[in-house]
């Protein structure tokens, strides 16, 4: 069994990850972490998730339990992820990162660490979303500048970043496939008399409300027809199951920076 640890264990995604690991035949939960000072510190991770006691107490000190896991699954914050990265480097453990919002300096550190340890990093661990990435790449290559392209995403009211990391990744795929510059061609929302749409625009619309887990639609609008490719997450379990596949993949690698396209064998 692969020994797995989870950061952000008391959050919605953390609890879902613990539940998924509990049901796994290949991974076992051996450590769980949360921010220092939270009331859940010391609680049993299984009890917290309604699974009953698992014998894994939630800790605030990842460094003191660095020898307890083979792979760290991190859906937390960039600051917490960087601490986990440092610990994984020191113990040669694998790292699976679903956190978004990293700075350029953070990404440099992640790339540097990947020369020593396996790092799987993706803005969305969902199998379906990663198939969507392939579909929009194929559509963008075929439709080109004859179709306008818009990215519409919706998430729950508590999501911090906008647009979502998945939407940004969609924009990067579109820009790379269609020969555009995301930095200059992206338009984030519209208001007022902006004039006619520019041909190379990649538009982003963001919706935040309620408990929406995550919806992403890529709209290709042409003359007399339009194509919409949509993925809707119905629960966080799909992200968790993808993260577990990533953890198993990473545990079998020696080093390198990977994404879910590598994990799922979707790269050409």
N, C-alpha and C positions, 0 to 999 in steps of 0.2 A: 504494500500500500504506500502511496505517495503521501508524505506528511504535508498538510496544507495549513497555512495561516491566513487569516482575513483581517484587514484593517477596516475601520469604520464599522465595526461589528454590530453596533446598536442602531445603525441607520437602516433605512428601508432596503437598500441594496445589500448591505452587510448581512442582514437577517435572511434574505433570500439566498445568498451565497452559502450561509451556514446550513440552511435547509437542503440545498442542492448537494452539498458535500455529504451531509448525513445520509442521503439516498444513493450515494455513489459507491460503486464496487471497486473503484481504482484509487480514490482519495479518502483520507481520513483527517478530520479536524484535530489539530494538535495545539493550536494557539489562536487567540483572537485579541484584537487590540482596539482601543478607543482613546479619545483625547483625554489628557490628564485632568483630573478633577471632576469628571462626570460621575453621577450617582451609580451608574452601572458597573463601575470598576469593582472587580472582585466577584461579580455575579457569574453564575454558570451560563455559558453561551447557549446551551441547549434550553435551559429554563427561560431565558430571555426570548427565545424564538418559539416557545410553546412545544418543544420537542421532548421535554423532560431532561434531567441532568445528563450531561455528556462528560463531566469531569474536566472541562476546559474552562478555567476562570478568565474573564476578560481582564486584560492587563493594560496599563498605561505606559509600560516601558518595554518597547520592542527590543532594545539592545540587550536587556537581561534575559530574554528568551530566544535569542538569535539561533541557538542550537536546537530548537524544538521543531523546526520546519525545513522542508526541502524546497518549497515554493511559497511565495507570498503573493496573495491575490489582493490587489489594491484598488478600491473604488472609494477614494476619500477626497483629499484636497492636494493641490500641488506641493504645499509645504510638508504635509505628512508623507506624501509619496517620495519626496527627496530624502527624508529620514529613512524610510524603508529601503530605498535604493542603496544608501550607504551601508546599511546593515547587510543586505544581500551581497554586496560586493565583498564585504569582510568575511563572509561565511561561504562564498561561492554558491549561494542559493539562487534559484530561478525566480524571476519576477514577472507577474502579469499585471499590467496597468490599464485600467479602464477610466482613470481620471482624465479630465480635460482642463484646459486653461493654463497650460504650462507656458512659462516665459522662454525666450530664445536661449537664455543661459541654462535653464532647466533641461532643455532638449539637448544641448551640448553635453551636459553631464550624463544624460541617459544614453547618448550615443557612445560616449567614452566608456561607460560601464558595460555596454554590450560587447566590447572587445574582450571582456573577461567572463561575463556571465550571460545566460540566455535571457533576453528581455522581449516579451510579447506586449506590444502596445497598440491599442486601437481605440478610437473614439466611440466605437460601438461593437460589442462582442456578439451581437445577435447574428446567427447564421443567415437568417432571412435578409437582414440589412446588407450583409456582405455579398449576398447574391445580387441584391439591388444595385450595389456598386458596379458589378460586372454588366448588368443590364443597361444601366444608364451610360456606361462607357460605349457599349455597342450602339445604342441609340444615338448618342452624340456624334459618333464617327459617321454614321449613315445620314443623319439629318443635317448636320453642319449649320451654316449660316442661313439656311432657308427657313429655319424654325427659331423662334424666340424661346429662351429657356428661363424658367423661374423655379426657385426652390422654396417650398412652403413647409414649415415645421411647427409642431405644437407639442407643448409639454406642460406639466403640472405647475401650479402657481409658485412653488418653492424653488424652482430651478434657478440657479444663480446666473449662469452665463447665457448670452444670446448673441448671435444665433448658436444653436447647439453645436457641439463638436462634430456630430454626425453631419449636420448641414454644411459646416465648413469643409469637411472632407468631401462631400458631394460636390461642392464648388470647386475644390482642387482638381477632382477628377474631370469635371466638365471643362475647366480652363485648360488642363493639360491635353485633353483629347481634341478640343476645338481651337487650339492655338491662341488662347487668350491669356491675359494677365489678370489674375483674380484681384490683385491689389488695386488696379486701376479700373477694371471693368465691373466690379461688384457694386450693386446698389442695394442698400439696406433700408427698405421701406421707402414710401413716396408720400409727398405732401406738396400741395400747391401746384402752380403752373410750371411743370418741369419740361414741357414740350414733348415732341415725339420721342419714342423709345429709340435708343441707339442700338445698332445691329449687334454689337458685341457684348451688350449688357448681360450680366448674370444677376438676376434679381433674387432677393431674399425677403421672405415675409415670416415674421415670428409671432406665434400665438402662445400666451401663457394663461392658464386657468385651471381651476379645479384639481382633479387628480389624474389628468391625462398622463399616461405612462410615457408615450412617445410616438408621434406620427410624423412621417416624412413623405412628401410628394414632390416629384420632379415633373414639371409641366413643360412639354415641348409644344409650342403653339405656332402652327403654320397657316397658310391661306386655305381656308375651307376645311381644315382638319386639325385635331390636336391629339397628342399622345400623353397620357398620364401614367407614371409608374409610382406606385404607392406602397409603403410598408407601414403597418400599424402594430405596435406592441400592445398586447392585451394584458400582459403581466410582466413583472421583472424577471420571472423565471427563465425566459428565453435568453436574457443577457447572462444570467448565472450559468446556464447550461453551456453557453458559448465560452464563458470564462473557464469553466472546468475543462473543456476540450483544449483550450489554450494552455492551461496548467499542465495537462498530461503531455502535450506537445513539447512545452518548454523543458519539462523534466527529462526528456529524452535528447535534449540538445546540449552541447558543451558551451557555446557562446553565440552571440549574434543578436541583431535587432530584427524582430519579426513583427508581422501584423496578422490579422485574421485571414487575410488572403493566403498567407503561407500556411497557417494552421489548417485551413479547409482545402488546400491544394487547388486554389482558383487562379493562381498566377500562370501565365502562358510559359 
